[in-house]
């Protein structure tokens, strides 16, 4: 597999270029968290809970419809350029929402429009952001970079909630949107200093019609013996995991009477587990037999996910959630690193968009199905179904010899 020329050959956590990218990624991710809190709060103030749910889920529709095209854009123009441009537009959209709230009380239609437009831009931003690590670090550092990215995500999730609440407390919803604007915009100066490796001339994508480039990317996935099962494994893992660990966990806490405090402890357990494995990958840098390790981690993570709905107490649930975080974090990080190592510089945007389509576009749209299934069959059945889908993802890895034998670059 060809490599990108010009990337630094040093440990990623000691590379100033990678650290600048990490700072930009963390700042932007915190801004995203604050933005979604502000949007949810504004929607709740303007309508019923059901209407607020529609507004907050509105971003997922354009993401699902346009994300594959966003991968084409990332490959055609380069992930750094696309991240810079789309981050600028995202910043402008959030700023417009803040100004709108300052001068008037917007209705649900205005908030829904902001959410939809944010989702359209996300369809371009997310594939490029996912593809960027492969262009700033040597291929031997991809697992370490994914560990660093996981730590940044955990930090953004931990800090984003309190920052969003602080913004609302001090400046109302407009203040929270303003804070999100500062955080998303604050990532731009750091991104401008990030250097990307040059793609060898033989590996640069041929400029054709967008649909032709999209079909070429899908053919690349279908023909590659590692990418084909890997993209399916990642998609199934996200499909089984996202619904139960988001809406499903809230419903579980309500049914058991754990309250918001109990829910917080369970989420904290998951965050600690996922953060621990991200730290391990950051320090270790590489896991031998990555494909073989990913398979049992995914299956065991599914089993732990199903067990989460069976434990009786908050303490036990927090412990099981920590195990889910470790196993799902390990499987997810190894899958992402293998994906970027195998995709090739000319296709990394399109491959990333296909792999993350379910997580960012399709899975959020299943939340109504999760709620409906919980009412009809019980919350335990929802978690069991999610566990079965995750276990199927691991079984596909075990059943594919090329993926099972896949190694990360040394």
C-alpha positions in Angstrom: 0.0 0.0 0.0 1.5 3.4 -1.0 2.2 5.9 1.7 1.6 9.7 1.8 4.9 11.5 1.3 6.0 14.2 3.7 4.4 13.0 7.0 6.6 13.1 10.1 8.2 9.8 11.1 8.1 10.3 14.8 5.7 9.2 17.6 2.4 10.9 17.0 2.1 12.1 20.6 5.5 13.8 20.3 4.8 15.4 16.9 3.9 19.1 17.1 2.0 18.9 13.8 -0.2 16.1 15.2 -0.6 17.9 18.5 -1.8 21.0 16.7 -4.4 18.9 14.8 -5.4 17.3 18.1 -6.0 20.8 19.7 -8.1 21.8 16.8 -10.1 18.6 16.8 -10.7 18.9 20.6 -11.8 22.5 20.4 -14.2 21.9 17.5 -15.6 18.8 19.2 -16.3 20.8 22.4 -18.0 23.4 20.2 -20.2 20.7 18.7 -21.3 19.5 22.1 -22.2 23.1 23.2 -24.0 23.7 20.0 -26.3 20.6 20.4 -27.0 21.5 24.0 -28.0 25.0 22.9 -30.1 23.7 20.0 -31.9 21.2 22.3 -32.6 23.9 24.9 -33.9 26.4 22.4 -36.1 23.8 20.8 -37.5 22.7 24.2 -38.3 26.4 25.0 -40.1 26.8 21.6 -42.2 23.7 21.4 -43.3 20.3 22.8 -40.8 17.6 23.7 -41.8 15.7 20.5 -41.2 18.8 18.4 -37.9 19.4 20.1 -36.9 15.8 19.3 -37.6 16.4 15.6 -35.5 19.6 15.5 -32.5 17.9 17.2 -32.7 14.9 14.9 -33.1 17.0 11.8 -29.4 17.2 11.1 -29.2 13.4 10.7 -31.3 13.4 7.5 -29.0 15.5 5.3 -26.0 13.7 6.8 -27.4 10.4 5.8 -28.3 11.5 2.3 -25.2 13.5 1.4 -22.3 11.9 3.4 -21.1 9.6 0.6 -20.9 12.7 -1.6 -18.9 14.4 1.1 -16.3 11.7 0.9 -15.9 12.5 -2.8 -15.4 16.2 -1.9 -12.7 15.3 0.7 -10.8 13.2 -1.8 -11.1 15.7 -4.6 -10.0 18.8 -2.7 -8.0 17.3 0.2 -9.3 16.8 3.8 -7.5 19.7 5.3 -8.9 22.2 2.8 -12.4 20.7 3.2 -12.2 20.8 7.0 -11.2 24.4 7.0 -13.9 25.5 4.6 -16.7 23.5 6.3 -15.6 24.5 9.8 -15.9 28.2 8.6 -19.4 27.6 7.4 -20.4 25.7 10.5 -19.1 28.6 12.6 -21.1 31.1 10.5 -24.3 29.0 11.0 -24.0 28.9 14.8 -23.2 32.6 14.9 -26.3 33.3 12.8 -28.4 31.2 15.3 -26.9 33.3 18.2 -27.7 36.6 16.5 -31.2 35.3 15.7 -31.8 34.6 19.3 -30.5 38.0 20.3 -33.0 39.9 18.1 -36.1 37.7 18.2 -37.6 34.5 19.6 -37.2 32.1 16.7 -39.9 29.5 16.1 -39.2 25.8 15.5 -39.0 26.3 11.8 -36.0 28.7 12.1 -34.3 26.3 14.5 -35.0 23.3 12.3 -33.5 25.2 9.3 -30.3 25.8 11.3 -30.2 22.1 12.2 -30.7 21.0 8.6 -28.1 23.3 7.2 -25.7 22.2 9.9 -26.3 18.6 8.9 -25.7 19.5 5.2 -22.3 21.0 6.1 -21.6 18.1 8.5 -22.0 15.7 5.5 -18.9 17.3 4.0 -17.0 18.0 7.3 -17.2 14.6 8.9 -15.6 12.5 6.1 -12.9 15.1 5.8 -12.3 15.2 9.5 -12.1 11.4 9.6 -9.7 11.3 6.7 -7.3 14.0 7.9 -5.3 11.8 10.4 -4.1 9.6 7.6 -2.6 12.7 5.9 -0.8 14.2 8.9 0.9 11.1 10.5 2.9 8.2 9.3 0.9 5.0 8.7 2.8 3.3 11.6 1.2 5.9 13.9 -2.5 5.5 12.9 -3.5 3.4 16.0 -1.8 6.0 18.3 -3.6 8.8 16.5 -6.9 7.0 16.9 -6.2 6.6 20.6 -5.4 10.4 20.8 -8.6 11.1 18.9 -10.6 8.9 21.4 -9.1 10.8 24.3 -10.1 14.1 22.7 -13.6 12.9 22.1 -14.0 11.8 25.8 -12.6 15.2 26.9 -15.0 17.1 24.7 -17.9 15.1 25.9 -17.0 15.6 29.6 -16.4 19.4 29.2 -19.0 20.1 26.5 -22.0 19.6 28.8 -20.9 21.8 31.7 -19.8 24.5 29.2 -23.1 24.4 27.4 -24.9 24.7 30.7 -22.6 27.6 31.8 -23.3 29.4 28.5 -27.1 29.1 29.0 -26.8 30.2 32.7 -24.7 33.3 31.9 -26.0 34.4 28.5 -29.2 32.4 27.8 -29.5 30.3 24.7 -27.9 33.0 22.6 -24.9 32.9 24.9 -24.5 29.2 24.5 -24.6 29.5 20.7 -22.1 32.3 21.0 -19.8 30.1 23.1 -20.1 27.3 20.5 -19.2 29.8 17.8 -16.0 30.7 19.7 -15.0 27.1 20.2 -15.7 26.0 16.6 -14.0 29.2 15.3 -11.1 28.7 17.7 -10.1 25.5 15.9 -9.4 27.4 12.6 -6.1 29.1 13.6 -4.8 25.7 14.7 -6.0 24.0 11.5 -4.2 26.6 9.4 -0.9 25.6 10.9 -1.4 21.8 10.3 0.8 20.4 7.6 -0.4 17.5 5.4 1.6 15.0 3.5 1.7 15.1 -0.3 -0.2 12.3 -2.1 2.1 10.6 -4.7 1.2 11.5 -8.3 0.2 8.0 -9.1 -2.3 7.9 -6.2 -4.1 11.2 -6.9 -7.8 10.7 -7.7 -8.8 11.3 -11.3 -11.2 14.3 -11.6 -14.5 13.1 -13.1 -18.2 13.6 -12.4 -19.1 13.3 -8.7 -21.3 10.2 -9.2 -18.5 8.6 -11.2 -16.0 9.2 -8.4 -18.5 8.0 -5.9 -19.0 4.7 -7.8 -15.3 4.4 -8.1 -14.9 4.7 -4.3 -17.6 2.1 -3.7 -16.0 -0.3 -6.2 -12.7 0.2 -4.4 -14.3 -0.9 -1.2 -16.1 -3.8 -2.8 -12.9 -5.1 -4.5 -10.6 -4.8 -1.5 -10.7 -8.1 0.5 -10.0 -6.2 3.8 -12.1 -3.1 3.3 -15.2 -4.9 2.1 -15.8 -6.8 5.4 -14.3 -4.0 7.5 -16.7 -1.3 6.3 -19.6 -3.7 6.9 -18.3 -4.6 10.4 -18.0 -0.9 11.4 -21.5 -0.1 10.1 -23.1 -3.0 11.9 -21.2 -2.2 15.1 -22.5 1.4 15.0 -26.0 0.3 14.2 -26.2 -2.0 17.2 -24.5 0.3 19.6 -25.7 3.9 19.0 -29.4 3.4 19.7 -29.1 1.5 23.0 -26.3 3.7 24.4 -28.1 6.9 23.6 -31.9 6.9 23.9 -32.0 3.3 25.2 -29.8 4.2 28.2 -32.0 7.1 29.1 -35.1 4.9 28.9 -33.4 2.2 31.0 -32.5 4.8 33.7 -36.1 6.0 33.8 -37.5 2.5 34.1 -35.1 1.5 36.9 -35.7 4.8 38.8 -32.0 5.7 38.7 -32.7 9.3 37.8 -30.4 11.7 36.1 -27.7 11.2 38.7 -27.7 7.5 38.1 -27.6 8.0 34.3 -24.7 10.3 34.8 -22.8 7.6 36.8 -23.4 5.0 34.1 -22.2 7.4 31.3 -19.2 8.2 33.5 -18.4 4.5 33.7 -18.6 4.2 29.9 -16.4 7.3 29.5 -13.8 6.0 31.9 -13.6 2.7 30.1 -13.4 4.2 26.6 -10.8 6.8 27.9 -8.6 4.1 29.4 -8.4 2.2 26.2 -7.7 5.4 24.2 -4.9 6.2 26.6 -3.5 2.7 26.2 -3.4 3.0 22.4 -1.9 6.5 22.7 1.0 5.2 24.8 1.4 1.8 23.2 1.0 3.0 19.6 0.3 -0.3 18.0 -1.6 -3.5 18.7 -0.3 -6.7 17.0 -2.8 -8.8 15.1 -5.2 -5.9 15.0 -7.9 -7.7 12.9 -7.9 -10.7 15.2 -8.0 -8.6 18.4 -10.9 -6.4 16.9 -13.2 -9.4 16.4 -13.5 -10.8 20.0 -13.5 -7.2 21.4 -16.5 -6.4 19.2 -18.3 -9.6 20.2 -17.5 -9.2 23.9 -18.6 -5.5 23.7 -21.9 -6.7 22.3 -22.4 -9.2 25.2 -21.6 -6.4 27.7 -24.1 -4.1 26.0 -26.8 -6.7 26.4 -25.9 -7.3 30.0 -26.2 -3.6 30.8 -30.0 -3.9 30.8 -29.9 -6.9 33.2 -28.0 -5.5 36.1 -30.1 -4.2 39.1 -28.1 -1.3 40.5 -26.4 1.9 39.4 -23.0 0.7 40.6 -23.3 -2.6 38.7 -24.5 -0.7 35.6 -21.5 1.7 35.8 -19.1 -1.2 36.0 -20.7 -3.0 33.0 -20.7 0.3 31.1 -17.0 0.7 31.8 -16.5 -2.8 30.2 -18.6 -1.7 27.2 -16.4 1.4 26.9 -13.1 -0.6 27.0 -14.3 -3.2 24.5 -16.2 -1.0 22.1 -13.4 1.6 22.3 -10.8 -1.0 21.5 -12.7 -2.5 18.6 -13.7 0.9 17.2 -10.2 2.4 17.3 -8.6 -0.7 15.7 -11.3 -0.7 13.0 -10.7 3.0 12.2 -6.9 2.6 12.1 -7.2 -0.4 9.8 -9.6 1.5 7.6 -7.2 4.4 7.1 -4.2 2.1 6.7 -5.9 0.1 4.0 -7.9 2.8 2.2 -5.0 4.4 0.3 -4.5 8.2 0.1 -6.7 8.6 -3.1 -9.7 7.0 -1.5 -9.5 7.7 2.2 -12.3 10.3 2.2 -14.8 8.1 0.3 -13.9 5.0 2.4 -14.3 7.0 5.6 -17.7 8.4 4.5 -19.0 4.9 3.8 -17.8 3.6 7.1 -19.2 6.4 9.2 -22.5 6.8 7.3 -24.4 4.6 9.7 -22.9 6.2 12.9 -23.6 9.8 12.0 -26.4 9.5 9.5 -28.5 6.3 9.8 -28.2 5.4 13.5 -29.7 8.6 14.9 -32.8 8.1 12.6 -33.4 4.7 14.4 -34.1 6.5 17.8 -37.9 6.5 17.1 -37.7 2.7 16.4 -35.8 2.2 19.7 -38.5 4.0 21.6 -41.3 2.1 19.9 -39.5 -1.3 20.5 -39.0 -0.4 24.1 -42.7 0.3 24.6 -43.8 -2.9 22.8 -41.1 -5.4 23.9 -39.3 -3.9 26.8 -36.0 -2.1 27.2 -34.1 -5.4 27.8 -35.1 -6.6 24.3 -33.8 -3.4 22.8 -30.4 -3.9 24.4 -30.4 -7.6 23.4 -31.1 -6.7 19.8 -28.3 -4.2 19.8 -26.0 -6.8 21.3 -26.9 -9.3 18.6 -26.1 -6.8 15.9 -22.7 -6.0 17.5 -22.0 -9.8 17.8 -22.8 -10.2 14.2 -20.2 -7.5 13.3 -17.6 -9.5 15.3 -18.6 -12.7 13.6 -18.1 -11.2 10.2 -14.6 -10.2 11.2 -13.9 -13.7 12.4 -15.3 -15.2 9.2 -13.2 -13.1 6.9 -9.7 -14.4 6.7 -8.2 -11.3 5.1 -9.6 -9.0 7.8 -8.9 -11.5 10.6 -5.2 -11.5 9.5 -5.0 -7.7 8.9 -2.1 -6.0 10.6 -1.5 -2.3 11.3 1.7 -0.9 9.7 4.8 -1.3 11.8 
